[in-house]
């Protein structure tokens, strides 16, 4: 399968500390990855690298056959879908939901003087419907609940038919109902043949949608283990990743974890 992302001996160093520590990682276009690890493990940093928002201190990052530092990232970014809470804070609160999604066509936040064609609006409305947001099209972004804003971010990220989709903690801060609704939508999307490669960062195995195929476990910037989720997501690997005895269970493609007394 075509490769969409490659980290080769990647180091990101800040304040004399390796945030990412000699990471080797490859993602192909038919894979759905979850990146899991404790706070400070480097999860968001590697997503920033994949989104071309940061460069490695050493090593190489290749995205869609373009190497960071040797390509125009402004031409590359429209091929990458990216949703994060940090981006949501930059959306004008008075912007309508339709325009939040529509402006992805020009990679801008906030409607200004761009001219959109009818096909753009049809595409935006279709994406809103796919993420159960069509009834909110004329609402302003600032009036939405956290769960609704998260779905609008993802709808915006898929608006341009990206070749890779990056999701930074898409279910963080959501209540149980909103989380399960979003995980159901993400699971359905992940299992469609036309869906691009996906990489999702999370802290919790309970937030891994059905249909995700691979997992990268990070601790202190390095990979504890990576590969097919059925092989890599184990109690032993989670115990090493989080530094405490962890018991893992699964049912119907969903996972749950809890600390044990180690006996």
Secondary structure, DSSP 8 states (H G I E B T S, - for coil): --EEEEEEEEEEEETTEEEEEEEEEEEETT-EEEEEE-TTSSHHHHHHHHTTSS--SEEEEEETTEETTSS-HHHHGGGEEEE-HHHHTTS-TTSBHHHHHHGGGGT-SS--S----HHHHHHHHHHHHHTT-GGGTTSBGGGS-HHHHHHHHHHHHHTT--SEEEEESTTTT--HHHHHHHHHHHHHHHTSTT--EEEEEES-GGG--TT--EEEEEETTEEEEEEEHHHH--HHHHHHHHTS-EEEEEETTEEEEEE----
